[in-house]
Amino acid sequence: MFVTFEGCEGVGKSTQLRLLSEYLERTGQRAVYVREPGSTDISEQIRQVILDTKNTAMTEMTEALLYAASRAQLVREVIKPALERGELVICDRYVDSSVAYQGYGRQMGAELIKKINAPAVDGCMPDLTIFIDLSPEHSWRTYRTADRLEQESNEFFKRVYDGFINEISVSNGRIVPIKPDFDKNVTSQKIIAVMRERGIIK
Ligand code: TYD
């Protein structure tokens, strides 16, 4: 089974991934954890290029193709082999981030981004996508040192959020929005409940 986590910046996605991994560890369930862009040697090198604040000249098409390239490597090197071994794969961001950030945020269009990514993911789509549903104006995003993407405007992040919301409705139930609670453990229990209902974990 393949599960991905999505959300805007500073919504507590990494905390939720950590709490899920702790739950799985406590209950003796194994998983392969990856993040995007990155998680293979080559994908991490591509990540550096994408997020480098010096790369102000990067065109949006270059950016979209680099995310797809990083993904193509991760799918073939890690995700597919793990799924073939019958393992549970949990990925921090995946193709829905490209659709939301490049498709809606950069206004390249969701359809174009899906087209670019089709050969990259090569049919490897998540069984479930957990969307941490917090809009940018409510997010707990702190203004730490921002990478190239994080330097975008509020309007950009609003478009990204609206894009995710739009994609939920065309995902046939694959993308499940979870409203974060003030208590991170409550949020984690909601996520675990969805994964259990779907028979992905025990
Ligand atoms: P990262 O520091 O991993 O962000 P986060 O902790 O929020 O997951 O940086 C990844 C950045 O890249 C983030 O701003 C989202 C963006 N992104 C895209 O624009 N398109 C994509 O396809 C992916 C995977 C990420």
py3Dmol code that shows the C-alpha trace and the ligand (Angstrom):
import py3Dmol

protein = """\
ATOM      1  CA  MET A   1       0.000   0.000   0.000  1.00  0.00           C
ATOM      2  CA  PHE A   2       1.115   3.510  -0.809  1.00  0.00           C
ATOM      3  CA  VAL A   3       0.120   6.491   1.343  1.00  0.00           C
ATOM      4  CA  THR A   4       1.080  10.125   0.786  1.00  0.00           C
ATOM      5  CA  PHE A   5       0.797  13.203   3.004  1.00  0.00           C
ATOM      6  CA  GLU A   6      -0.001  16.639   1.609  1.00  0.00           C
ATOM      7  CA  GLY A   7      -0.665  20.123   2.913  1.00  0.00           C
ATOM      8  CA  CYS A   8       0.458  23.727   2.741  1.00  0.00           C
ATOM      9  CA  GLU A   9       3.538  25.019   4.567  1.00  0.00           C
ATOM     10  CA  GLY A  10       3.538  24.908   8.362  1.00  0.00           C
ATOM     11  CA  VAL A  11       0.430  22.801   8.852  1.00  0.00           C
ATOM     12  CA  GLY A  12       2.175  20.240  11.067  1.00  0.00           C
ATOM     13  CA  LYS A  13       2.688  17.639   8.351  1.00  0.00           C
ATOM     14  CA  SER A  14       6.091  16.504   9.626  1.00  0.00           C
ATOM     15  CA  THR A  15       4.782  16.245  13.185  1.00  0.00           C
ATOM     16  CA  GLN A  16       1.923  14.056  11.954  1.00  0.00           C
ATOM     17  CA  LEU A  17       4.327  11.865   9.988  1.00  0.00           C
ATOM     18  CA  ARG A  18       6.428  11.447  13.116  1.00  0.00           C
ATOM     19  CA  LEU A  19       3.402  10.563  15.278  1.00  0.00           C
ATOM     20  CA  LEU A  20       2.254   8.025  12.673  1.00  0.00           C
ATOM     21  CA  SER A  21       5.689   6.421  12.518  1.00  0.00           C
ATOM     22  CA  GLU A  22       5.748   6.219  16.330  1.00  0.00           C
ATOM     23  CA  TYR A  23       2.334   4.532  16.329  1.00  0.00           C
ATOM     24  CA  LEU A  24       3.436   2.030  13.679  1.00  0.00           C
ATOM     25  CA  GLU A  25       6.641   1.312  15.586  1.00  0.00           C
ATOM     26  CA  ARG A  26       4.726   0.816  18.883  1.00  0.00           C
ATOM     27  CA  THR A  27       2.338  -1.596  17.216  1.00  0.00           C
ATOM     28  CA  GLY A  28       5.089  -3.491  15.412  1.00  0.00           C
ATOM     29  CA  GLN A  29       4.172  -2.385  11.880  1.00  0.00           C
ATOM     30  CA  ARG A  30       6.873  -1.654   9.332  1.00  0.00           C
ATOM     31  CA  ALA A  31       6.894   1.056   6.686  1.00  0.00           C
ATOM     32  CA  VAL A  32       9.277   2.671   4.227  1.00  0.00           C
ATOM     33  CA  TYR A  33       9.408   6.450   4.763  1.00  0.00           C
ATOM     34  CA  VAL A  34      10.340   8.857   1.981  1.00  0.00           C
ATOM     35  CA  ARG A  35       9.928  12.563   1.284  1.00  0.00           C
ATOM     36  CA  GLU A  36       9.696  14.662  -1.842  1.00  0.00           C
ATOM     37  CA  PRO A  37      11.661  16.126  -3.430  1.00  0.00           C
ATOM     38  CA  GLY A  38      14.462  13.812  -2.281  1.00  0.00           C
ATOM     39  CA  SER A  39      15.089  10.428  -0.665  1.00  0.00           C
ATOM     40  CA  THR A  40      17.484   9.081  -3.290  1.00  0.00           C
ATOM     41  CA  ASP A  41      20.999  10.409  -3.985  1.00  0.00           C
ATOM     42  CA  ILE A  42      19.961  11.857  -7.301  1.00  0.00           C
ATOM     43  CA  SER A  43      16.622  13.218  -6.018  1.00  0.00           C
ATOM     44  CA  GLU A  44      18.401  14.988  -3.124  1.00  0.00           C
ATOM     45  CA  GLN A  45      20.751  16.643  -5.626  1.00  0.00           C
ATOM     46  CA  ILE A  46      17.742  17.784  -7.655  1.00  0.00           C
ATOM     47  CA  ARG A  47      16.159  19.093  -4.414  1.00  0.00           C
ATOM     48  CA  GLN A  48      19.186  21.316  -3.798  1.00  0.00           C
ATOM     49  CA  VAL A  49      18.802  22.871  -7.251  1.00  0.00           C
ATOM     50  CA  ILE A  50      15.045  23.417  -6.864  1.00  0.00           C
ATOM     51  CA  LEU A  51      15.117  24.986  -3.407  1.00  0.00           C
ATOM     52  CA  ASP A  52      18.322  27.045  -3.766  1.00  0.00           C
ATOM     53  CA  THR A  53      17.413  30.725  -3.187  1.00  0.00           C
ATOM     54  CA  LYS A  54      20.198  31.695  -5.642  1.00  0.00           C
ATOM     55  CA  ASN A  55      18.230  30.137  -8.512  1.00  0.00           C
ATOM     56  CA  THR A  56      16.019  33.165  -9.083  1.00  0.00           C
ATOM     57  CA  ALA A  57      16.259  32.648 -12.864  1.00  0.00           C
ATOM     58  CA  MET A  58      14.594  29.219 -12.783  1.00  0.00           C
ATOM     59  CA  THR A  59      11.623  29.101 -15.125  1.00  0.00           C
ATOM     60  CA  GLU A  60       8.415  27.507 -13.889  1.00  0.00           C
ATOM     61  CA  MET A  61       8.658  24.788 -16.554  1.00  0.00           C
ATOM     62  CA  THR A  62      12.172  23.901 -15.373  1.00  0.00           C
ATOM     63  CA  GLU A  63      10.879  23.737 -11.808  1.00  0.00           C
ATOM     64  CA  ALA A  64       7.939  21.502 -12.760  1.00  0.00           C
ATOM     65  CA  LEU A  65      10.195  19.144 -14.734  1.00  0.00           C
ATOM     66  CA  LEU A  66      12.767  18.971 -11.932  1.00  0.00           C
ATOM     67  CA  TYR A  67      10.087  17.909  -9.429  1.00  0.00           C
ATOM     68  CA  ALA A  68       8.933  15.309 -11.942  1.00  0.00           C
ATOM     69  CA  ALA A  69      12.518  14.142 -12.548  1.00  0.00           C
ATOM     70  CA  SER A  70      13.173  13.783  -8.832  1.00  0.00           C
ATOM     71  CA  ARG A  71       9.909  11.802  -8.596  1.00  0.00           C
ATOM     72  CA  ALA A  72      10.777   9.541 -11.545  1.00  0.00           C
ATOM     73  CA  GLN A  73      13.982   8.522  -9.781  1.00  0.00           C
ATOM     74  CA  LEU A  74      12.285   7.944  -6.402  1.00  0.00           C
ATOM     75  CA  VAL A  75       9.468   5.872  -7.936  1.00  0.00           C
ATOM     76  CA  ARG A  76      11.853   3.561  -9.758  1.00  0.00           C
ATOM     77  CA  GLU A  77      14.603   3.346  -7.160  1.00  0.00           C
ATOM     78  CA  VAL A  78      12.549   3.094  -3.953  1.00  0.00           C
ATOM     79  CA  ILE A  79       8.744   3.218  -4.146  1.00  0.00           C
ATOM     80  CA  LYS A  80       7.997   0.577  -6.769  1.00  0.00           C
ATOM     81  CA  PRO A  81      10.529  -1.966  -5.472  1.00  0.00           C
ATOM     82  CA  ALA A  82       9.152  -1.546  -1.916  1.00  0.00           C
ATOM     83  CA  LEU A  83       5.539  -1.933  -3.092  1.00  0.00           C
ATOM     84  CA  GLU A  84       6.546  -5.043  -5.040  1.00  0.00           C
ATOM     85  CA  ARG A  85       8.008  -6.490  -1.828  1.00  0.00           C
ATOM     86  CA  GLY A  86       4.583  -5.871  -0.250  1.00  0.00           C
ATOM     87  CA  GLU A  87       5.753  -3.088   2.024  1.00  0.00           C
ATOM     88  CA  LEU A  88       3.808  -0.052   3.164  1.00  0.00           C
ATOM     89  CA  VAL A  89       5.291   3.122   1.661  1.00  0.00           C
ATOM     90  CA  ILE A  90       4.621   6.504   3.268  1.00  0.00           C
ATOM     91  CA  CYS A  91       5.669   9.556   1.292  1.00  0.00           C
ATOM     92  CA  ASP A  92       5.825  13.166   2.523  1.00  0.00           C
ATOM     93  CA  ARG A  93       4.426  15.019  -0.555  1.00  0.00           C
ATOM     94  CA  TYR A  94       3.980  13.519  -4.017  1.00  0.00           C
ATOM     95  CA  VAL A  95       2.380  14.373  -7.348  1.00  0.00           C
ATOM     96  CA  ASP A  96      -0.522  16.274  -5.687  1.00  0.00           C
ATOM     97  CA  SER A  97       2.052  18.825  -4.472  1.00  0.00           C
ATOM     98  CA  SER A  98       3.124  19.408  -8.077  1.00  0.00           C
ATOM     99  CA  VAL A  99      -0.500  19.808  -9.143  1.00  0.00           C
ATOM    100  CA  ALA A 100      -1.169  22.252  -6.274  1.00  0.00           C
ATOM    101  CA  TYR A 101       2.095  24.261  -6.305  1.00  0.00           C
ATOM    102  CA  GLN A 102       3.029  24.266 -10.002  1.00  0.00           C
ATOM    103  CA  GLY A 103      -0.452  23.684 -11.456  1.00  0.00           C
ATOM    104  CA  TYR A 104      -2.415  26.131  -9.293  1.00  0.00           C
ATOM    105  CA  GLY A 105       0.257  28.152  -7.430  1.00  0.00           C
ATOM    106  CA  ARG A 106       2.332  28.886 -10.530  1.00  0.00           C
ATOM    107  CA  GLN A 107      -0.838  28.771 -12.649  1.00  0.00           C
ATOM    108  CA  MET A 108       0.602  26.291 -15.138  1.00  0.00           C
ATOM    109  CA  GLY A 109      -2.670  24.366 -15.046  1.00  0.00           C
ATOM    110  CA  ALA A 110      -3.489  21.096 -13.292  1.00  0.00           C
ATOM    111  CA  GLU A 111      -3.889  19.180 -16.559  1.00  0.00           C
ATOM    112  CA  LEU A 112      -0.433  20.111 -17.876  1.00  0.00           C
ATOM    113  CA  ILE A 113       1.185  19.107 -14.572  1.00  0.00           C
ATOM    114  CA  LYS A 114      -0.651  15.784 -14.555  1.00  0.00           C
ATOM    115  CA  LYS A 115       0.547  15.177 -18.125  1.00  0.00           C
ATOM    116  CA  ILE A 116       4.163  15.962 -17.243  1.00  0.00           C
ATOM    117  CA  ASN A 117       3.985  13.657 -14.247  1.00  0.00           C
ATOM    118  CA  ALA A 118       2.293  10.692 -15.896  1.00  0.00           C
ATOM    119  CA  PRO A 119       5.555   9.196 -17.241  1.00  0.00           C
ATOM    120  CA  ALA A 120       7.339  10.111 -13.992  1.00  0.00           C
ATOM    121  CA  VAL A 121       4.948   8.213 -11.691  1.00  0.00           C
ATOM    122  CA  ASP A 122       4.385   5.500 -14.321  1.00  0.00           C
ATOM    123  CA  GLY A 123       1.031   4.388 -12.886  1.00  0.00           C
ATOM    124  CA  CYS A 124       2.263   4.436  -9.308  1.00  0.00           C
ATOM    125  CA  MET A 125      -0.506   6.426  -7.616  1.00  0.00           C
ATOM    126  CA  PRO A 126      -1.225   6.488  -3.861  1.00  0.00           C
ATOM    127  CA  ASP A 127      -3.955   4.261  -2.425  1.00  0.00           C
ATOM    128  CA  LEU A 128      -4.624   7.043   0.069  1.00  0.00           C
ATOM    129  CA  THR A 129      -3.558  10.670   0.389  1.00  0.00           C
ATOM    130  CA  ILE A 130      -3.946  12.430   3.719  1.00  0.00           C
ATOM    131  CA  PHE A 131      -4.390  16.171   3.204  1.00  0.00           C
ATOM    132  CA  ILE A 132      -3.757  18.197   6.352  1.00  0.00           C
ATOM    133  CA  ASP A 133      -6.488  20.729   5.790  1.00  0.00           C
ATOM    134  CA  LEU A 134      -5.361  24.085   7.136  1.00  0.00           C
ATOM    135  CA  SER A 135      -5.565  27.188   4.953  1.00  0.00           C
ATOM    136  CA  PRO A 136      -2.482  29.449   4.775  1.00  0.00           C
ATOM    137  CA  GLU A 137      -4.131  32.230   6.760  1.00  0.00           C
ATOM    138  CA  HIS A 138      -4.655  29.795   9.639  1.00  0.00           C
ATOM    139  CA  SER A 139      -1.387  27.928   9.352  1.00  0.00           C
ATOM    140  CA  TRP A 140       1.239  27.774  12.047  1.00  0.00           C
ATOM    141  CA  ARG A 141       3.864  28.721   9.493  1.00  0.00           C
ATOM    142  CA  THR A 142       6.684  30.541  11.183  1.00  0.00           C
ATOM    143  CA  TYR A 143       8.920  32.905   9.314  1.00  0.00           C
ATOM    144  CA  ARG A 144      12.141  30.949   9.637  1.00  0.00           C
ATOM    145  CA  THR A 145      14.778  31.060   6.893  1.00  0.00           C
ATOM    146  CA  ALA A 146      12.715  30.465   3.797  1.00  0.00           C
ATOM    147  CA  ASP A 147      13.785  28.291   0.853  1.00  0.00           C
ATOM    148  CA  ARG A 148      13.017  29.422  -2.709  1.00  0.00           C
ATOM    149  CA  LEU A 149       9.446  28.110  -2.658  1.00  0.00           C
ATOM    150  CA  GLU A 150       8.699  29.493   0.794  1.00  0.00           C
ATOM    151  CA  GLN A 151       9.517  33.027  -0.381  1.00  0.00           C
ATOM    152  CA  GLU A 152       6.345  33.108  -2.481  1.00  0.00           C
ATOM    153  CA  SER A 153       3.502  35.549  -1.822  1.00  0.00           C
ATOM    154  CA  ASN A 154       0.355  34.977   0.230  1.00  0.00           C
ATOM    155  CA  GLU A 155      -1.699  34.888  -2.994  1.00  0.00           C
ATOM    156  CA  PHE A 156       0.489  32.054  -4.245  1.00  0.00           C
ATOM    157  CA  PHE A 157      -0.143  29.976  -1.115  1.00  0.00           C
ATOM    158  CA  LYS A 158      -3.865  30.755  -1.258  1.00  0.00           C
ATOM    159  CA  ARG A 159      -3.965  29.388  -4.829  1.00  0.00           C
ATOM    160  CA  VAL A 160      -2.030  26.297  -3.676  1.00  0.00           C
ATOM    161  CA  TYR A 161      -4.559  25.648  -0.898  1.00  0.00           C
ATOM    162  CA  ASP A 162      -7.561  26.199  -3.182  1.00  0.00           C
ATOM    163  CA  GLY A 163      -5.887  23.855  -5.681  1.00  0.00           C
ATOM    164  CA  PHE A 164      -5.629  21.069  -3.114  1.00  0.00           C
ATOM    165  CA  ILE A 165      -9.307  21.583  -2.200  1.00  0.00           C
ATOM    166  CA  ASN A 166     -10.263  21.384  -5.871  1.00  0.00           C
ATOM    167  CA  GLU A 167      -8.296  18.187  -6.366  1.00  0.00           C
ATOM    168  CA  ILE A 168     -10.030  16.481  -3.419  1.00  0.00           C
ATOM    169  CA  SER A 169     -13.333  16.629  -5.300  1.00  0.00           C
ATOM    170  CA  VAL A 170     -11.917  14.950  -8.428  1.00  0.00           C
ATOM    171  CA  SER A 171      -9.895  12.309  -6.562  1.00  0.00           C
ATOM    172  CA  ASN A 172     -12.689   9.731  -6.120  1.00  0.00           C
ATOM    173  CA  GLY A 173     -12.066   9.551  -2.389  1.00  0.00           C
ATOM    174  CA  ARG A 174      -8.301   9.043  -2.687  1.00  0.00           C
ATOM    175  CA  ILE A 175      -7.506  12.391  -1.049  1.00  0.00           C
ATOM    176  CA  VAL A 176      -8.956  12.610   2.462  1.00  0.00           C
ATOM    177  CA  PRO A 177      -8.889  16.033   4.163  1.00  0.00           C
ATOM    178  CA  ILE A 178      -8.097  16.004   7.874  1.00  0.00           C
ATOM    179  CA  LYS A 179      -8.730  19.205   9.821  1.00  0.00           C
ATOM    180  CA  PRO A 180      -5.935  19.530  12.339  1.00  0.00           C
ATOM    181  CA  ASP A 181      -6.967  19.815  15.974  1.00  0.00           C
ATOM    182  CA  PHE A 182      -5.093  22.058  18.422  1.00  0.00           C
ATOM    183  CA  ASP A 183      -4.017  18.825  20.091  1.00  0.00           C
ATOM    184  CA  LYS A 184      -1.624  17.117  17.667  1.00  0.00           C
ATOM    185  CA  ASN A 185      -2.409  13.721  19.203  1.00  0.00           C
ATOM    186  CA  VAL A 186      -6.096  14.121  18.324  1.00  0.00           C
ATOM    187  CA  THR A 187      -5.118  14.876  14.727  1.00  0.00           C
ATOM    188  CA  SER A 188      -2.894  11.821  14.699  1.00  0.00           C
ATOM    189  CA  GLN A 189      -5.727   9.620  15.967  1.00  0.00           C
ATOM    190  CA  LYS A 190      -7.953  10.894  13.148  1.00  0.00           C
ATOM    191  CA  ILE A 191      -5.299   9.966  10.571  1.00  0.00           C
ATOM    192  CA  ILE A 192      -4.733   6.535  12.094  1.00  0.00           C
ATOM    193  CA  ALA A 193      -8.518   5.931  12.114  1.00  0.00           C
ATOM    194  CA  VAL A 194      -8.768   6.660   8.363  1.00  0.00           C
ATOM    195  CA  MET A 195      -5.816   4.381   7.598  1.00  0.00           C
ATOM    196  CA  ARG A 196      -7.322   1.595   9.690  1.00  0.00           C
ATOM    197  CA  GLU A 197     -10.759   1.967   8.097  1.00  0.00           C
ATOM    198  CA  ARG A 198      -9.132   1.560   4.692  1.00  0.00           C
ATOM    199  CA  GLY A 199      -7.342  -1.575   5.856  1.00  0.00           C
ATOM    200  CA  ILE A 200      -3.920  -0.019   5.286  1.00  0.00           C
ATOM    201  CA  ILE A 201      -2.691  -0.461   8.854  1.00  0.00           C
ATOM    202  CA  LYS A 202      -3.842  -2.333  11.950  1.00  0.00           C
TER     203      LYS A 202
END
"""
ligand_1 = """\
25
TYD
P 10.102 21.019 2.140
O 11.072 21.778 2.969
O 10.257 19.553 2.028
O 8.617 21.463 2.535
P 7.570 20.882 3.577
O 8.288 20.705 4.873
O 6.523 21.948 3.598
O 7.061 19.593 2.985
O 10.171 21.697 0.691
C 9.431 21.261 -0.339
C 8.862 22.471 -1.040
O 8.615 22.120 -2.394
C 7.524 22.895 -0.469
O 7.466 24.314 -0.496
C 6.514 22.355 -1.444
C 7.256 22.359 -2.736
N 6.862 21.336 -3.719
C 6.388 21.727 -4.960
O 6.244 22.923 -5.246
N 6.081 20.767 -5.885
C 6.257 19.444 -5.627
O 5.990 18.592 -6.502
C 6.762 19.050 -4.343
C 6.965 17.604 -4.011
C 7.061 20.031 -3.414
"""
view = py3Dmol.view(width=600, height=400)
view.addModel(protein, "pdb")
view.setStyle({"model": 0}, {"cartoon": {"style": "trace"}})
view.addModel(ligand_1, "xyz")
view.setStyle({"model": 1}, {"stick": {}})
view.zoomTo()
view.show()
